[in-house]
């Protein structure tokens, strides 16, 4: 059973493929899975059990995601090309366009990001290549370099663009994280090429290949199904890129660490939901991943005593309305983190961060 639960990943994507093949208002099936999974993740009890999984079985669930994701975009293009999905000029066009866009955005980001995240941490070149192809569909083919070379090293510090500041909204963080990933990729590639005696602008810079991959998807869809389908694909890739940044936003929000200090169990938020864990390929079981990035996802140990967040689905709904996020989730959780988990040095950083955010000072003043 532990192995089979991860097939929720390809099954969710398959629902979206089916929706496009059926056409019409069925294009809403893909985004409809969000509402269904949200309800189950909220209502089911917290999941703190370690997994007893069979590696080859759970890995097959991950590798199914790439052909299904290709199938998702192929089915969307086909549905538009044959007129089953009239996104422009047909009766119900607005509804079908919105349903198509939302389904593509949701399924390109989730559950695709967790699969790509897991595979980019593997040592063999094949899974890392698959991760690169998967990340193409959410417009983030350069994240593997920035994630490994920056995020895992500078976690919870000012040097990490994937760590949101206190008081920062999800919207400004999306731009910060995107710009930071491109900057980190460019700097890392430039250093590598200079050591090899090449200019950073040389064709060997992986950034050019990544941009070419991202351009290929909307161009191919547009060539097969028309300009409207190509533009919809481009919009879906952009919005899914913004959506995936929400993972970092909710898993690191407001946390602090002294640069160079050891990463400990209180340096990431965890979302141990019954649905979020398998759908997210254990990315929500987060601090254990940061303690050892080479541990396969199914072997990560849940840490129920580490800092916890409510359902990741609820966090997302609250996050898109910043006042709700700050009042009901961010501030209460960070106050508890400052008082129960933070080291003396981190509490001093917390006082400074709260002052900069205009938040209350819930820690006693040091005399």
Secondary structure as GFF3:
##gff-version 3
##sequence-region A 1 367
A	DSSP	three_ten_helix	4	7	.	.	.	ID=ss1
A	DSSP	alpha_helix	8	22	.	.	.	ID=ss2
A	DSSP	three_ten_helix	24	28	.	.	.	ID=ss3
A	DSSP	alpha_helix	29	43	.	.	.	ID=ss4
A	DSSP	alpha_helix	55	81	.	.	.	ID=ss5
A	DSSP	alpha_helix	93	109	.	.	.	ID=ss6
A	DSSP	alpha_helix	112	120	.	.	.	ID=ss7
A	DSSP	alpha_helix	125	136	.	.	.	ID=ss8
A	DSSP	alpha_helix	143	146	.	.	.	ID=ss9
A	DSSP	pi_helix	147	151	.	.	.	ID=ss10
A	DSSP	alpha_helix	152	154	.	.	.	ID=ss11
A	DSSP	alpha_helix	170	195	.	.	.	ID=ss12
A	DSSP	alpha_helix	206	225	.	.	.	ID=ss13
A	DSSP	alpha_helix	227	252	.	.	.	ID=ss14
A	DSSP	alpha_helix	276	279	.	.	.	ID=ss15
A	DSSP	alpha_helix	286	291	.	.	.	ID=ss16
A	DSSP	three_ten_helix	297	299	.	.	.	ID=ss17
A	DSSP	alpha_helix	312	319	.	.	.	ID=ss18
A	DSSP	alpha_helix	322	324	.	.	.	ID=ss19
A	DSSP	pi_helix	325	330	.	.	.	ID=ss20
A	DSSP	alpha_helix	331	340	.	.	.	ID=ss21
A	DSSP	alpha_helix	344	357	.	.	.	ID=ss22
###
